[in-house]
Amino acid sequence: MAGEVYQAQVIRNFFDTITGTDRNLTRIYMCVISLAKLRMEPPEQVTLLLDQLRRSKQKRELSVDILDYVCSAAMDLDLTVVQTAFGVKEISAMAEEFSSISLDSL
């Protein structure tokens, strides 16, 4: 479970980096490699990712393969673990909290 929490945080940092104003390739590189290490990817996969990152630096645009890898990693995560990691509650749990409020307490 802890590994998935870390993966979720790395993925969030990756997307914050690529959608933010400071699209630093070093941060993207660190996110991708950290994610690969957390997922215990084989050396061949890590080499492929490093190659795609080098090509991205040369072309000055992020490789689709990198985006595909991070998106597939995000899809593999258990949703409840990700929600717990970021403090997101399910709608049914929030509805129970609101239904327990008394109008007299307002």
HELIX and SHEET records of a PDB file:
HELIX    1   1 ALA A    2  THR A   19  1                                  18    
HELIX    2   2 LEU A   25  LEU A   38  1                                  14    
HELIX    3   3 PRO A   43  LYS A   59  1                                  17    
HELIX    4   4 VAL A   64  ASP A   76  1                                  13    
HELIX    5   5 LEU A   79  ALA A   85  1                                   7    
HELIX    6   6 ILE A   91  SER A   99  1                                   9    
HELIX    7   7 LEU A  103  SER A  105  5                                   3    
END                                                                             
